[in-house]
């Protein structure tokens, strides 16, 4: 029997207002190739880096603006249905479990089980596929007025993990003309992400009448009518987690995608990031949120500032080491945010604010420690110039992004004003008991980096003006009269 809808009619209307497209998630299979033994959880509840597969799919949908989900269950449904209800409450989404008593016949029967609820276009997802939420945007933006079913495909077949088990697709231009695990030759691989029309249900019924209970059987019927087109997934991440090897690969890939390499400085890229990823890997399985790590990083920086303020070799070395630990932890909050789908505008803003307070605290601590043996006004003047460079470096990058609608371009100049470089410099300065000299050096480097970025932008602006003047002075072609 189909379960009743969870939530009130107002909740249904609210979800549909936010998300015109619902999504169906096929999660009825036994997943015997992935399960290690009878004590293993149902496949959708298999955990990878702190979240279950179903958690990750639902969160990806939420991030893409899809709030109404139908999860088709079969094998061990008595465990999955309560979990789905709790997931709906945790995420504030409308998630309906749909039991399929015929799940063992094939995944085509699972999609048909959801047909009573669907009279409009819908997204179709697999319960064991992980993917970049931006892939859903590609489907949502597809033309729904043409009556076509769209399938996201991966044309880079040589990079597909466990290609031998993937569902293959043969193409004629953008049209899909055949689909199945044994299709040869093939042009692309099925990623398991569809935008379907309700016409798929009749195609599935026709396929079943001919003894074909798989989803691919119904899609083939539509393809022969010219009603299925591909959308290229391009370089976006997706993965079918069907085996223990696939689960391990998902673990590695999610870690690798938990940070944006383009934003890293030299120190973050080659020193901090390998360490912070190991830490985040351990933290992912704990009930830790990114803002807690942000606070921990700031407190570590504050402890470094206190140690610097005591002066003396031991305190200075310890302060330098803690400042580097703070720098490493500063990468963990972003990694955990992306691993757990907890990124937010507030989190990024909060991190920026605490980083600036931490920079000021460390600078003051170093200056206080140096002033113990050099009690001159010049000591604090030098520290003031350094902290001014640190704060202006952050402000300059943010203002550059705001004004030019792009990140600061990668260059040696840009790396001079990054926080990982200056904290590592203070770490080295602490190790050799020269933190104040290191502070002055990185402060001047920050000012030099800001000036270099300014000069670089002025040159680009002048070059652009010259190019426009040159283009404007070229003779215009005249058409025939």
C-alpha positions as CSV (number, residue, x, y, z in Angstrom):
1,X,0.0,0.0,0.0
2,X,1.2,3.5,-0.8
3,X,2.0,5.6,2.2
4,X,0.2,8.8,3.0
5,X,1.9,12.1,2.3
6,X,4.0,13.4,5.1
7,X,3.1,16.9,6.2
8,X,0.1,19.2,5.7
9,X,-1.4,20.4,2.4
10,X,0.2,23.8,3.2
11,X,3.6,22.1,3.3
12,X,2.9,20.5,-0.1
13,X,1.9,23.8,-1.6
14,X,4.9,25.5,-0.1
15,X,7.3,22.9,-1.4
16,X,5.8,23.1,-4.9
17,X,6.0,26.9,-4.9
18,X,9.7,26.7,-4.1
19,X,10.4,23.8,-6.5
20,X,8.2,23.4,-9.5
21,X,9.9,20.1,-10.3
22,X,9.7,17.2,-7.9
23,X,12.3,14.5,-7.8
24,X,12.0,10.7,-7.7
25,X,14.8,8.8,-6.1
26,X,15.0,5.0,-6.8
27,X,16.3,3.4,-3.6
28,X,14.5,0.0,-3.6
29,X,17.3,-2.4,-4.6
30,X,19.2,-4.7,-2.2
31,X,22.6,-3.3,-3.0
32,X,24.1,-6.8,-2.5
33,X,27.4,-5.8,-4.2
34,X,28.0,-3.0,-1.7
35,X,26.7,-4.6,1.5
36,X,29.4,-6.5,3.4
37,X,27.0,-8.7,5.4
38,X,23.5,-8.8,6.9
39,X,24.6,-6.3,9.6
40,X,25.3,-3.7,7.0
41,X,22.8,-0.9,6.8
42,X,20.4,-0.6,3.8
43,X,22.3,0.8,0.8
44,X,20.7,4.3,0.9
45,X,21.8,4.5,4.6
46,X,25.5,3.7,3.8
47,X,27.6,6.4,5.2
48,X,30.4,8.2,3.4
49,X,32.3,11.0,5.3
50,X,29.6,11.6,7.9
51,X,26.5,11.5,5.7
52,X,24.5,8.7,4.2
53,X,24.1,8.3,0.5
54,X,20.5,9.4,0.8
55,X,21.5,12.4,2.9
56,X,23.9,13.5,0.2
57,X,21.3,13.1,-2.6
58,X,18.6,15.0,-0.6
59,X,21.0,17.8,0.3
60,X,22.1,18.1,-3.3
61,X,18.5,18.5,-4.3
62,X,17.9,21.1,-1.6
63,X,21.0,23.0,-2.8
64,X,19.6,23.0,-6.3
65,X,16.2,24.3,-5.1
66,X,14.4,21.0,-5.3
67,X,12.3,20.5,-2.1
68,X,9.8,17.8,-3.0
69,X,11.1,14.2,-3.2
70,X,9.6,10.8,-3.6
71,X,11.9,8.0,-2.4
72,X,10.9,4.6,-3.8
73,X,11.8,1.8,-1.3
74,X,11.7,-2.0,-1.4
75,X,14.4,-4.0,0.3
76,X,14.4,-3.4,4.0
77,X,11.7,-0.7,3.6
78,X,10.7,-1.1,7.3
79,X,14.1,0.5,8.2
80,X,14.2,3.1,5.4
81,X,10.7,4.6,5.9
82,X,11.3,5.9,9.5
83,X,14.7,7.1,8.3
84,X,13.2,9.0,5.4
85,X,10.6,10.6,7.8
86,X,13.4,11.8,10.1
87,X,15.4,13.1,7.1
88,X,12.4,15.2,6.0
89,X,12.2,16.7,9.4
90,X,15.9,17.4,9.7
91,X,16.1,19.1,6.3
92,X,12.8,20.8,6.3
93,X,11.8,19.2,3.0
94,X,8.8,17.3,1.7
95,X,10.1,13.7,1.3
96,X,7.6,10.9,0.7
97,X,8.6,7.2,0.9
98,X,6.9,5.1,-1.7
99,X,7.0,1.4,-1.2
100,X,7.4,-0.9,-4.2
101,X,6.4,-4.5,-3.4
102,X,7.7,-5.6,-6.9
103,X,11.2,-4.1,-6.4
104,X,13.0,-7.4,-7.2
105,X,11.6,-7.4,-10.8
106,X,13.6,-4.3,-11.8
107,X,14.0,-0.6,-11.3
108,X,11.4,0.2,-13.9
109,X,8.8,-1.1,-11.5
110,X,10.1,1.3,-8.9
111,X,9.5,4.3,-11.1
112,X,6.0,3.0,-11.9
113,X,5.3,2.8,-8.2
114,X,5.6,6.6,-8.0
115,X,3.4,7.3,-11.1
116,X,0.2,8.0,-9.1
117,X,1.9,11.1,-7.7
118,X,3.3,12.5,-10.9
119,X,1.3,14.3,-13.5
120,X,4.0,16.9,-14.5
121,X,7.7,16.8,-15.5
122,X,10.0,15.5,-12.7
123,X,13.6,14.7,-12.0
124,X,14.7,11.1,-11.7
125,X,17.7,10.2,-9.6
126,X,19.3,6.9,-8.5
127,X,19.6,6.3,-4.8
128,X,23.3,5.2,-5.1
129,X,24.6,8.0,-7.3
130,X,26.5,11.0,-5.9
131,X,26.7,14.1,-8.0
132,X,27.5,17.8,-8.1
133,X,24.3,19.8,-7.4
134,X,25.0,22.0,-10.4
135,X,24.1,19.0,-12.6
136,X,20.5,19.4,-11.4
137,X,20.6,23.0,-12.6
138,X,21.3,21.7,-16.1
139,X,18.2,19.6,-16.0
140,X,16.0,22.2,-14.4
141,X,16.9,24.7,-17.1
142,X,16.1,22.2,-19.9
143,X,13.2,23.1,-22.2
144,X,10.2,21.3,-20.6
145,X,7.7,22.4,-23.3
146,X,9.0,20.0,-26.0
147,X,7.8,16.9,-24.3
148,X,11.3,15.4,-24.3
149,X,12.9,13.3,-21.6
150,X,16.5,14.4,-21.0
151,X,19.4,12.3,-19.7
152,X,22.6,13.7,-18.4
153,X,25.4,11.7,-20.0
154,X,29.2,11.6,-19.5
155,X,31.0,11.7,-22.8
156,X,34.4,11.4,-21.1
157,X,34.0,7.6,-20.9
158,X,37.7,6.9,-20.3
159,X,37.4,8.6,-16.9
160,X,34.3,6.8,-15.7
161,X,34.9,4.7,-12.6
162,X,34.1,1.0,-13.1
163,X,33.1,1.6,-16.7
164,X,32.4,-2.1,-17.3
165,X,29.3,-1.9,-15.0
166,X,28.0,1.5,-16.3
167,X,24.9,1.9,-18.5
168,X,26.1,2.9,-22.0
169,X,24.4,5.3,-24.4
170,X,24.5,5.5,-28.2
171,X,23.9,9.0,-29.6
172,X,22.8,10.5,-32.9
173,X,23.7,14.1,-32.4
174,X,21.9,15.1,-29.3
175,X,19.3,12.3,-29.6
176,X,19.7,9.1,-27.6
177,X,19.0,6.1,-29.9
178,X,20.0,3.2,-27.6
179,X,20.7,2.6,-23.9
180,X,21.8,-0.4,-21.9
181,X,24.7,-2.0,-20.1
182,X,25.6,-4.1,-23.2
183,X,25.3,-1.3,-25.9
184,X,28.2,-1.4,-28.3
185,X,29.5,0.8,-29.7
186,X,28.6,3.6,-27.3
187,X,29.3,7.3,-27.2
188,X,28.6,8.2,-23.6
189,X,27.7,6.8,-20.2
190,X,24.4,7.2,-18.3
191,X,24.9,9.3,-15.1
192,X,21.6,8.3,-13.7
193,X,20.1,11.8,-13.7
194,X,17.0,12.4,-15.8
195,X,14.4,15.0,-16.5
196,X,11.3,12.9,-17.3
197,X,7.9,13.6,-18.7
198,X,4.9,11.6,-17.5
199,X,5.0,9.8,-20.9
200,X,7.8,7.7,-19.5
201,X,5.2,5.7,-17.5
202,X,3.4,4.4,-20.6
203,X,6.8,3.5,-22.1
204,X,7.6,1.5,-19.0
205,X,4.3,-0.3,-19.2
206,X,4.9,-1.2,-22.8
207,X,8.3,-2.5,-22.0
208,X,7.0,-4.6,-19.1
209,X,4.3,-6.1,-21.4
210,X,7.3,-7.4,-23.4
211,X,9.1,-8.8,-20.4
212,X,11.5,-5.9,-19.8
213,X,11.2,-4.5,-16.2
214,X,14.3,-2.3,-16.2
215,X,14.3,1.5,-16.4
216,X,16.5,1.3,-19.5
217,X,13.8,-0.8,-21.2
218,X,11.3,2.1,-20.9
219,X,13.8,4.7,-21.9
220,X,14.6,2.7,-25.0
221,X,11.0,2.7,-26.0
222,X,10.9,6.5,-25.7
223,X,14.3,6.8,-27.6
224,X,12.8,4.8,-30.5
225,X,10.1,7.5,-30.7
226,X,12.8,10.2,-30.8
227,X,11.7,11.5,-27.4
228,X,15.0,11.3,-25.4
229,X,17.9,13.8,-25.7
230,X,21.2,14.0,-23.9
231,X,22.7,16.8,-21.9
232,X,26.4,16.7,-21.4
233,X,27.6,16.6,-17.8
234,X,30.9,18.1,-18.9
235,X,33.4,18.1,-16.1
236,X,31.0,17.9,-13.2
237,X,31.3,15.2,-10.6
238,X,29.1,12.2,-10.5
239,X,29.7,8.6,-9.3
240,X,27.7,5.4,-9.1
241,X,28.5,3.9,-5.6
242,X,27.7,0.3,-6.3
243,X,30.7,-1.6,-4.8
244,X,33.1,-1.3,-1.9
245,X,35.7,0.0,-4.4
246,X,33.1,2.6,-5.5
247,X,32.5,3.6,-1.9
248,X,36.3,4.1,-1.4
249,X,36.5,6.1,-4.6
250,X,33.6,8.3,-3.4
251,X,35.4,8.9,-0.2
252,X,38.5,10.0,-2.0
253,X,36.6,12.1,-4.6
254,X,34.5,13.9,-2.0
255,X,37.6,14.8,-0.1
256,X,39.3,16.1,-3.2
257,X,36.3,18.2,-4.1
258,X,36.0,19.7,-0.5
259,X,38.1,22.7,-1.3
260,X,38.6,25.1,-4.2
261,X,42.3,24.8,-5.2
262,X,42.1,28.1,-7.2
263,X,41.7,30.0,-3.9
264,X,44.7,28.5,-2.2
265,X,48.0,30.2,-1.7
266,X,51.3,28.4,-2.0
267,X,51.4,27.3,1.6
268,X,47.8,26.1,1.7
269,X,48.2,24.1,-1.5
270,X,51.5,22.3,-0.7
271,X,51.6,22.2,3.1
272,X,48.3,23.1,4.9
273,X,45.8,21.3,2.7
274,X,47.3,17.8,2.9
275,X,47.1,18.1,6.7
276,X,43.7,19.8,6.9
277,X,42.1,17.2,4.7
278,X,43.3,14.4,7.1
279,X,41.8,16.3,10.0
280,X,38.5,17.0,8.1
281,X,38.4,13.3,7.2
282,X,38.3,12.4,10.9
283,X,35.9,15.3,11.8
284,X,33.4,14.4,9.1
285,X,32.1,11.4,11.2
286,X,31.7,13.6,14.3
287,X,28.7,16.0,15.0
288,X,30.9,19.0,14.3
289,X,29.7,22.0,12.4
290,X,31.9,24.4,10.4
291,X,31.4,27.4,12.7
292,X,32.7,25.4,15.6
293,X,35.9,24.8,13.7
294,X,36.1,28.5,12.8
295,X,35.9,29.3,16.5
296,X,38.5,26.7,17.3
297,X,40.9,28.2,14.8
298,X,40.3,31.7,16.2
299,X,40.9,30.5,19.8
300,X,44.1,28.7,18.7
301,X,45.3,32.0,17.2
302,X,44.4,33.8,20.4
303,X,46.5,31.2,22.4
304,X,49.4,31.9,20.0
305,X,49.0,35.6,20.6
306,X,49.2,35.1,24.4
307,X,52.4,32.9,24.0
308,X,54.0,35.5,21.7
309,X,53.3,38.2,24.3
310,X,55.4,36.5,27.0
311,X,58.5,36.8,24.9
312,X,61.3,34.3,25.5
313,X,62.4,31.5,23.2
314,X,60.1,28.7,24.4
315,X,57.0,30.9,24.4
316,X,57.9,32.3,21.0
317,X,58.4,28.9,19.4
318,X,55.1,27.6,20.9
319,X,53.3,30.7,19.6
320,X,54.7,30.2,16.1
321,X,53.6,26.6,16.1
322,X,50.1,27.5,17.3
323,X,49.8,30.2,14.6
324,X,50.5,27.6,12.0
325,X,48.0,25.2,13.6
326,X,45.4,28.0,13.4
327,X,46.2,28.4,9.7
328,X,45.6,24.7,9.1
329,X,42.3,24.6,11.0
330,X,41.2,27.7,9.0
331,X,41.0,25.4,6.0
332,X,39.1,22.7,7.8
333,X,35.9,24.7,8.3
334,X,35.5,25.2,4.6
335,X,36.2,21.6,3.9
336,X,33.7,20.4,6.4
337,X,31.1,22.9,5.1
338,X,31.4,21.4,1.6
339,X,31.7,17.8,2.7
340,X,28.5,18.1,4.8
341,X,26.6,20.6,2.5
342,X,26.7,23.2,5.3
343,X,28.1,26.1,3.3
344,X,26.4,29.4,4.0
345,X,26.8,33.1,3.5
346,X,26.9,33.6,7.2
347,X,29.6,31.0,7.7
348,X,31.8,32.7,5.2
349,X,31.2,36.1,6.7
350,X,31.8,34.8,10.3
351,X,35.0,33.1,9.2
352,X,36.3,36.4,7.6
353,X,35.5,38.4,10.8
354,X,37.2,36.0,13.2
355,X,40.3,35.7,10.9
356,X,40.7,39.5,11.1
357,X,40.4,39.4,14.9
358,X,42.9,36.6,15.0
359,X,45.4,38.5,12.8
360,X,45.1,41.6,15.1
361,X,45.6,39.4,18.2
362,X,48.7,37.7,16.9
363,X,50.2,41.0,15.8
364,X,49.5,42.6,19.2
365,X,51.0,39.5,20.9
366,X,54.2,39.7,18.9
367,X,54.5,43.4,19.4
368,X,54.0,43.0,23.2
369,X,56.6,40.3,23.4
370,X,59.1,42.4,21.5
371,X,58.3,45.5,23.5
372,X,59.5,43.7,26.7
373,X,63.1,44.1,25.5
374,X,62.6,47.0,23.1
375,X,60.2,49.4,24.9
376,X,60.2,52.1,22.1
377,X,57.3,53.7,20.3
378,X,58.9,52.4,17.0
379,X,58.0,48.9,18.1
380,X,54.3,49.6,18.1
381,X,54.5,51.8,15.0
382,X,56.0,48.9,13.1
383,X,53.3,46.5,14.3
384,X,50.7,49.1,13.3
385,X,52.0,49.2,9.8
386,X,52.0,45.4,9.6
387,X,48.5,45.0,10.8
388,X,47.3,47.8,8.5
389,X,48.8,45.7,5.6
390,X,47.0,42.5,6.8
391,X,43.6,44.2,7.1
392,X,44.0,46.1,3.8
393,X,45.0,42.9,2.0
394,X,41.7,41.3,3.1
395,X,39.7,44.4,2.3
396,X,41.4,44.8,-1.1
397,X,40.6,41.2,-2.2
398,X,36.9,41.5,-1.1
399,X,36.5,44.9,-2.8
400,X,38.2,43.7,-5.9
401,X,35.7,40.8,-6.2
402,X,32.8,43.2,-5.5
403,X,33.8,45.8,-8.0
404,X,35.0,43.5,-10.8
405,X,32.7,40.6,-10.2
406,X,35.6,38.2,-10.4
407,X,38.2,36.7,-8.0
408,X,41.7,38.3,-7.7
409,X,43.6,36.7,-10.6
410,X,46.3,34.1,-9.7
411,X,49.8,35.6,-9.7
412,X,52.9,35.8,-7.5
413,X,51.7,39.3,-6.5
414,X,48.3,37.9,-5.4
415,X,50.0,35.2,-3.2
416,X,51.8,37.9,-1.3
417,X,48.6,39.1,0.3
418,X,47.2,35.7,1.3
419,X,46.8,34.7,4.9
420,X,48.4,31.3,4.7
421,X,51.7,33.0,3.5
422,X,51.8,35.5,6.4
423,X,50.9,33.0,9.1
424,X,53.5,30.6,7.8
425,X,56.1,33.4,7.8
426,X,55.2,34.1,11.5
427,X,55.5,30.5,12.2
428,X,59.1,30.4,10.8
429,X,59.8,33.7,12.6
430,X,58.7,32.1,15.9
431,X,60.9,29.0,15.3
432,X,64.0,31.1,15.0
433,X,62.9,33.5,17.8
434,X,62.5,36.4,15.5
435,X,58.7,36.8,15.3
436,X,58.8,40.6,15.3
437,X,61.2,40.8,12.3
438,X,59.0,38.3,10.5
439,X,56.0,40.4,11.3
440,X,57.6,43.5,9.8
441,X,58.6,41.5,6.7
442,X,55.2,40.1,5.9
443,X,53.6,43.4,6.7
444,X,55.7,45.1,4.1
445,X,55.0,42.2,1.7
446,X,51.3,42.8,2.2
447,X,51.6,46.5,1.3
448,X,53.8,45.5,-1.7
449,X,51.3,42.9,-2.8
450,X,48.4,45.5,-2.6
451,X,50.5,48.0,-4.7
452,X,51.4,45.2,-7.2
453,X,47.8,44.3,-7.6
454,X,46.8,47.9,-8.1
455,X,49.5,48.4,-10.7
456,X,48.5,45.2,-12.5
457,X,44.9,46.3,-12.7
458,X,45.8,49.8,-13.9
459,X,47.9,48.2,-16.7
460,X,45.0,45.9,-17.7
461,X,42.6,48.8,-17.8
462,X,44.9,50.9,-20.0
463,X,45.5,47.9,-22.3
464,X,41.7,47.4,-22.6
465,X,41.2,51.1,-23.4
466,X,43.9,50.9,-26.1
467,X,42.3,47.8,-27.6
468,X,38.9,49.5,-27.7
469,X,40.3,52.6,-29.4
470,X,42.1,50.4,-31.9
471,X,39.0,48.4,-32.6
472,X,36.9,51.6,-32.9
473,X,39.3,53.1,-35.4
474,X,39.2,50.1,-37.8
475,X,37.2,50.7,-41.0
476,X,33.7,49.2,-41.0
477,X,32.8,46.7,-43.7
478,X,30.0,47.9,-45.9
479,X,27.5,45.5,-47.3
480,X,26.5,45.3,-50.9
481,X,23.8,47.7,-52.1
